[in-house]
């Protein structure tokens, strides 16, 4: 498997940092058949958790969030990478950012059980174009009415 790099839109919302809050949100999305390429969650302040969603279909997520009255922020950009897992695969990706002098704000990486890996990388909006170039993809800025 060769490396696949996509520039993706992500959206986020915050929920209370209590058992079941993430599940309730995900269950509502599941009932509406919203599919995600990736999702991450982390503490974002006292009593709050930020949940990031990379949807398969941006318009569907926006529509469902509006209908369910979920305050969804975004879209913002991230980089989604998928490739063959091998020793040093992640270091090689990080090295491209180092060589281009780009700071990675956050990254979530996982190895699959089929010899592959997936990674989501977040950088400053000022670095989107340079990060895309470092990863070998083209970046074309867009203007979105939902951007925050």
Phi and psi restraints in degrees (value plus and minus 20) as a CYANA .aco file:
   2 UNK   PHI    -103.2   -63.2
   2 UNK   PSI     145.0   185.0
   3 UNK   PHI     -92.6   -52.6
   3 UNK   PSI     115.8   155.8
   4 UNK   PHI    -134.3   -94.3
   4 UNK   PSI     107.2   147.2
   5 UNK   PHI    -142.4  -102.4
   5 UNK   PSI     108.6   148.6
   6 UNK   PHI    -149.2  -109.2
   6 UNK   PSI     119.9   159.9
   7 UNK   PHI    -109.2   -69.2
   7 UNK   PSI     102.7   142.7
   8 UNK   PHI    -142.7  -102.7
   8 UNK   PSI     137.9   177.9
   9 UNK   PHI    -110.6   -70.6
   9 UNK   PSI     120.4   160.4
  10 UNK   PHI    -148.2  -108.2
  10 UNK   PSI     135.0   175.0
  11 UNK   PHI    -148.7  -108.7
  11 UNK   PSI     137.6   177.6
  12 UNK   PHI    -165.5  -125.5
  12 UNK   PSI     137.9   177.9
  13 UNK   PHI    -164.4  -124.4
  13 UNK   PSI     145.9   185.9
  14 UNK   PHI    -138.3   -98.3
  14 UNK   PSI     124.4   164.4
  15 UNK   PHI    -151.4  -111.4
  15 UNK   PSI     144.3   184.3
  16 UNK   PHI     -85.1   -45.1
  16 UNK   PSI     124.4   164.4
  17 UNK   PHI    -103.5   -63.5
  17 UNK   PSI      52.7    92.7
  18 UNK   PHI    -158.3  -118.3
  18 UNK   PSI     129.9   169.9
  19 UNK   PHI     -74.4   -34.4
  19 UNK   PSI     113.4   153.4
  20 UNK   PHI      73.7   113.7
  20 UNK   PSI     -36.6     3.4
  21 UNK   PHI     -84.1   -44.1
  21 UNK   PSI     -65.2   -25.2
  22 UNK   PHI     -83.3   -43.3
  22 UNK   PSI     -62.0   -22.0
  23 UNK   PHI     -80.2   -40.2
  23 UNK   PSI     -66.8   -26.8
  24 UNK   PHI     -79.8   -39.8
  24 UNK   PSI     -61.2   -21.2
  25 UNK   PHI     -85.2   -45.2
  25 UNK   PSI     -67.1   -27.1
  26 UNK   PHI     -84.6   -44.6
  26 UNK   PSI     -58.0   -18.0
  27 UNK   PHI     -84.0   -44.0
  27 UNK   PSI     -59.1   -19.1
  28 UNK   PHI     -83.4   -43.4
  28 UNK   PSI     -60.6   -20.6
  29 UNK   PHI     -87.2   -47.2
  29 UNK   PSI     -60.2   -20.2
  30 UNK   PHI     -81.4   -41.4
  30 UNK   PSI     -65.4   -25.4
  31 UNK   PHI     -79.9   -39.9
  31 UNK   PSI     -48.9    -8.9
  32 UNK   PHI    -114.4   -74.4
  32 UNK   PSI     -13.6    26.4
  33 UNK   PHI      41.1    81.1
  33 UNK   PSI      19.4    59.4
  34 UNK   PHI    -106.6   -66.6
  34 UNK   PSI     105.0   145.0
  35 UNK   PHI    -127.4   -87.4
  35 UNK   PSI     123.7   163.7
  36 UNK   PHI    -139.2   -99.2
  36 UNK   PSI     121.1   161.1
  37 UNK   PHI    -100.4   -60.4
  37 UNK   PSI     -50.8   -10.8
  38 UNK   PHI    -180.2  -140.2
  38 UNK   PSI     139.1   179.1
  39 UNK   PHI    -173.3  -133.3
  39 UNK   PSI     122.8   162.8
  40 UNK   PHI    -163.3  -123.3
  40 UNK   PSI     134.8   174.8
  41 UNK   PHI    -162.8  -122.8
  41 UNK   PSI     125.0   165.0
  42 UNK   PHI    -181.1  -141.1
  42 UNK   PSI     137.4   177.4
  43 UNK   PHI     -80.6   -40.6
  43 UNK   PSI     120.4   160.4
  44 UNK   PHI    -147.2  -107.2
  44 UNK   PSI     -13.6    26.4
  45 UNK   PHI     135.7   175.7
  45 UNK   PSI     157.7   197.7
  46 UNK   PHI     -76.9   -36.9
  46 UNK   PSI      97.1   137.1
  47 UNK   PHI      53.7    93.7
  47 UNK   PSI      -8.6    31.4
  48 UNK   PHI    -146.7  -106.7
  48 UNK   PSI     129.6   169.6
  49 UNK   PHI    -147.3  -107.3
  49 UNK   PSI     112.0   152.0
  50 UNK   PHI    -114.0   -74.0
  50 UNK   PSI     111.9   151.9
  51 UNK   PHI    -136.1   -96.1
  51 UNK   PSI     102.0   142.0
  52 UNK   PHI    -117.9   -77.9
  52 UNK   PSI     115.6   155.6
  53 UNK   PHI    -142.4  -102.4
  53 UNK   PSI     110.6   150.6
  54 UNK   PHI    -130.9   -90.9
  54 UNK   PSI      80.5   120.5
  55 UNK   PHI    -100.4   -60.4
  55 UNK   PSI     134.0   174.0
  56 UNK   PHI     -88.8   -48.8
  56 UNK   PSI     -55.3   -15.3
  57 UNK   PHI    -150.7  -110.7
  57 UNK   PSI      84.7   124.7
  58 UNK   PHI     -77.5   -37.5
  58 UNK   PSI     -66.6   -26.6
  59 UNK   PHI     -82.8   -42.8
  59 UNK   PSI     -57.5   -17.5
  60 UNK   PHI     -85.7   -45.7
  60 UNK   PSI     -63.9   -23.9
  61 UNK   PHI     -81.7   -41.7
  61 UNK   PSI     -65.6   -25.6
  62 UNK   PHI     -80.8   -40.8
  62 UNK   PSI     -63.5   -23.5
  63 UNK   PHI     -83.4   -43.4
  63 UNK   PSI     -67.5   -27.5
  64 UNK   PHI     -86.9   -46.9
  64 UNK   PSI     -61.5   -21.5
  65 UNK   PHI     -79.8   -39.8
  65 UNK   PSI     -61.8   -21.8
  66 UNK   PHI     -84.7   -44.7
  66 UNK   PSI     -67.0   -27.0
  67 UNK   PHI     -83.5   -43.5
  67 UNK   PSI     -56.5   -16.5
  68 UNK   PHI    -109.9   -69.9
  68 UNK   PSI     -17.4    22.6
  69 UNK   PHI      36.8    76.8
  69 UNK   PSI      24.5    64.5
  70 UNK   PHI    -117.9   -77.9
  70 UNK   PSI     102.7   142.7
  71 UNK   PHI     -95.4   -55.4
  71 UNK   PSI      79.6   119.6
  72 UNK   PHI    -125.8   -85.8
  72 UNK   PSI     102.4   142.4
  73 UNK   PHI    -114.2   -74.2
  73 UNK   PSI     126.4   166.4
  74 UNK   PHI     107.2   147.2
  74 UNK   PSI    -195.5  -155.5
  75 UNK   PHI    -104.2   -64.2
  75 UNK   PSI     133.0   173.0
  76 UNK   PHI    -146.2  -106.2
  76 UNK   PSI     150.5   190.5
  77 UNK   PHI    -123.4   -83.4
  77 UNK   PSI     129.1   169.1
  78 UNK   PHI    -167.6  -127.6
  78 UNK   PSI     151.6   191.6
  79 UNK   PHI    -135.5   -95.5
  79 UNK   PSI     107.9   147.9
  80 UNK   PHI    -129.1   -89.1
  80 UNK   PSI     100.7   140.7
  81 UNK   PHI    -137.7   -97.7
  81 UNK   PSI     122.4   162.4
  82 UNK   PHI    -158.0  -118.0
  82 UNK   PSI     116.7   156.7
  83 UNK   PHI    -184.0  -144.0
  83 UNK   PSI    -197.1  -157.1
  84 UNK   PHI     -97.9   -57.9
  84 UNK   PSI     107.9   147.9
  85 UNK   PHI     -95.6   -55.6
  85 UNK   PSI     111.1   151.1
  86 UNK   PHI    -175.0  -135.0
  86 UNK   PSI     142.3   182.3
  87 UNK   PHI     -77.2   -37.2
  87 UNK   PSI     104.8   144.8
  88 UNK   PHI      65.9   105.9
  88 UNK   PSI     -15.4    24.6
  89 UNK   PHI     -78.2   -38.2
  89 UNK   PSI     -65.7   -25.7
  90 UNK   PHI     -89.1   -49.1
  90 UNK   PSI     -60.5   -20.5
  91 UNK   PHI     -79.4   -39.4
  91 UNK   PSI     -58.5   -18.5
  92 UNK   PHI     -84.4   -44.4
  92 UNK   PSI     -59.2   -19.2
  93 UNK   PHI     -86.6   -46.6
  93 UNK   PSI     -67.5   -27.5
  94 UNK   PHI     -80.4   -40.4
  94 UNK   PSI     -54.1   -14.1
  95 UNK   PHI     -81.9   -41.9
  95 UNK   PSI     -56.9   -16.9
  96 UNK   PHI     -80.1   -40.1
  96 UNK   PSI     -58.8   -18.8
  97 UNK   PHI     -90.9   -50.9
  97 UNK   PSI     -60.0   -20.0
  98 UNK   PHI     -79.4   -39.4
  98 UNK   PSI     -68.6   -28.6
  99 UNK   PHI     -81.6   -41.6
  99 UNK   PSI     -53.0   -13.0
 100 UNK   PHI    -109.6   -69.6
 100 UNK   PSI     -18.4    21.6
 101 UNK   PHI      38.6    78.6
 101 UNK   PSI      25.8    65.8
 102 UNK   PHI    -133.7   -93.7
 102 UNK   PSI     109.0   149.0
 103 UNK   PHI    -102.4   -62.4
 103 UNK   PSI     110.6   150.6
 104 UNK   PHI    -109.4   -69.4
 104 UNK   PSI      99.0   139.0
 105 UNK   PHI     -93.7   -53.7
 105 UNK   PSI     -59.1   -19.1
 106 UNK   PHI    -179.2  -139.2
 106 UNK   PSI     134.8   174.8
 107 UNK   PHI    -171.5  -131.5
 107 UNK   PSI     120.2   160.2
 108 UNK   PHI    -144.2  -104.2
 108 UNK   PSI     105.7   145.7
 109 UNK   PHI    -151.2  -111.2
 109 UNK   PSI     120.5   160.5
 110 UNK   PHI    -162.1  -122.1
 110 UNK   PSI     129.2   169.2
 111 UNK   PHI    -121.8   -81.8
 111 UNK   PSI     115.9   155.9
 112 UNK   PHI    -106.9   -66.9
 112 UNK   PSI     153.8   193.8
 113 UNK   PHI    -112.6   -72.6
 113 UNK   PSI     -11.2    28.8
 114 UNK   PHI    -134.4   -94.4
 114 UNK   PSI       1.4    41.4
 115 UNK   PHI      59.8    99.8
 115 UNK   PSI       5.8    45.8
 116 UNK   PHI    -146.1  -106.1
 116 UNK   PSI     150.8   190.8
 117 UNK   PHI    -156.8  -116.8
 117 UNK   PSI     140.5   180.5
 118 UNK   PHI    -153.7  -113.7
 118 UNK   PSI     128.5   168.5
 119 UNK   PHI    -169.7  -129.7
 119 UNK   PSI     118.7   158.7
 120 UNK   PHI    -137.7   -97.7
 120 UNK   PSI     111.4   151.4
 121 UNK   PHI    -143.8  -103.8
 121 UNK   PSI     114.0   154.0
 122 UNK   PHI    -134.1   -94.1
 122 UNK   PSI     114.2   154.2
 123 UNK   PHI    -151.7  -111.7
 123 UNK   PSI     148.7   188.7
 124 UNK   PHI     -81.7   -41.7
 124 UNK   PSI     123.5   163.5
 125 UNK   PHI     -73.6   -33.6
 125 UNK   PSI     -51.3   -11.3
 126 UNK   PHI     -85.3   -45.3
 126 UNK   PSI     -38.1     1.9
 127 UNK   PHI    -124.7   -84.7
 127 UNK   PSI     -16.8    23.2
 128 UNK   PHI     -74.4   -34.4
 128 UNK   PSI     -70.7   -30.7
 129 UNK   PHI     -83.5   -43.5
 129 UNK   PSI     -65.7   -25.7
 130 UNK   PHI     -85.8   -45.8
 130 UNK   PSI     -58.3   -18.3
 131 UNK   PHI     -85.8   -45.8
 131 UNK   PSI     -62.0   -22.0
 132 UNK   PHI     -79.8   -39.8
 132 UNK   PSI     -65.1   -25.1
 133 UNK   PHI     -81.5   -41.5
 133 UNK   PSI     -63.7   -23.7
 134 UNK   PHI     -81.4   -41.4
 134 UNK   PSI     -50.1   -10.1
 135 UNK   PHI    -113.6   -73.6
 135 UNK   PSI     -22.1    17.9
 136 UNK   PHI      60.8   100.8
 136 UNK   PSI       5.5    45.5
 137 UNK   PHI    -145.2  -105.2
 137 UNK   PSI     140.3   180.3
 138 UNK   PHI    -114.8   -74.8
 138 UNK   PSI     126.3   166.3
 139 UNK   PHI    -141.7  -101.7
 139 UNK   PSI     106.4   146.4
 140 UNK   PHI    -142.1  -102.1
 140 UNK   PSI      91.4   131.4
 141 UNK   PHI     -78.9   -38.9
 141 UNK   PSI     122.4   162.4
 142 UNK   PHI    -146.2  -106.2
 142 UNK   PSI     140.7   180.7
 143 UNK   PHI    -130.3   -90.3
 143 UNK   PSI     104.5   144.5
 144 UNK   PHI    -143.2  -103.2
 144 UNK   PSI     114.9   154.9
 145 UNK   PHI     -86.3   -46.3
 145 UNK   PSI     -41.6    -1.6
 146 UNK   PHI    -107.2   -67.2
 146 UNK   PSI     -26.7    13.3
 147 UNK   PHI     -80.5   -40.5
 147 UNK   PSI     121.6   161.6
